[in-house]
Amino acid sequence: MEEFDWTTVMMVAVLAMMVLFMIRNSRKRKADLENLRTQIAPGAEVMTSGGLFGVIVSIDEENNQAVIESVPGTRFRVHTQAIGRVVEPVAAADATDAA
């Protein structure tokens, strides 16, 4: 009779845990990206992946481009994937202006 090999069982268990964590992280990143895409709208204050801050002036969905105004009169065009995070969403910006 063959002896039970615990080393193989442990290796399979560790591999299964790694796969589960990879799937979980992938889903979380996808949800975070979708949340970011819903917040990107004209008037939202954003930070690009290069570290530039500004307010979105317009978005061209067809070409995946956004025009961002960093200071009054200075505008630049970026790919929408270059927007790293939304600093202040549009709704929050409107609420502070009304107060």
N, C-alpha and C positions, 0 to 999 in steps of 0.2 A: 504494500500500500504506500502511495506517495504522500509525502508530508506537505502540509498547506504552506504556500509561499506568501508570507505577509508583506514582503518587499514589493511584490507585484501589485498587491491590493493597495498599498499605500501610494504607489506611483500612479495607478489608475485614479485613485481618489483625488490626488493633487491635480492631476490633469483635468479631471471633471470640474474641480473648483475653479481652475484657471479659465476654462471655457465659459463657465457660468458668469464669472466676473467680467470677462471680455464682452459677453452679450449684454450684461447689465450696463456697463459703461457705454457701449455703443448706443443703446436705447436712450440713455440719459443725454448723451451728446446730441443725438438727433432731436430730442424734445427741446433742449436748450437752443439749438439752432432754429427750430421752428418758432419758438417764443421770440427770439431775436428778430426773425423775419416779419412777424406780425407787429412788432413795435416800430419798425422802420417806416416812417412816414414823414412828409414835409412838416417841418416845425420841431422835429425831435432833435435834441442835442445828442451827438454821437462822438465816439472816439474811433479813429481808424486803427488798423493793425499796426500802422507806423507810428502811432501816438499823437496824431493830429486831432484836435478837438474842433468841433464846429456844429452848425445847425443845418439840417437837410433843407435845401431849397426846393429841389424837384427830384423825381425818380423816373427813369426811363426803364420800364419793366421789360420792354422788347430787347434792349441792348444790355440789360443788367448794369446800368450806370446810375450814379447819383451825383447831383451837384450839391456841394457842401460850402457854406459860407463860414470861414473861420473868424474873420473880423469884418465889420461893415465895408463892403466894396471889394473884398478879396474872396473869390470863389474858385473852387477847384473841382474837377470831375474825377470820380473814383469808381472802380467796379464795386458792385454791392457786396461782394464777398470780402472786400477790404475793410468793411465796417466791422470793427471788433466788438463793440458793445454800445448799448444805448445808455447814455449818462442820465438823461431826463426825458422820459416819454412825452408825447404830445399832450396827453390828458393832464399830466402833472404840471406841464408848463402853462397850460391854459388856466388851471386852478390857481396857480401862484400869481398870474397876471390879474385875475379877477379880484384877488384879496387886497 
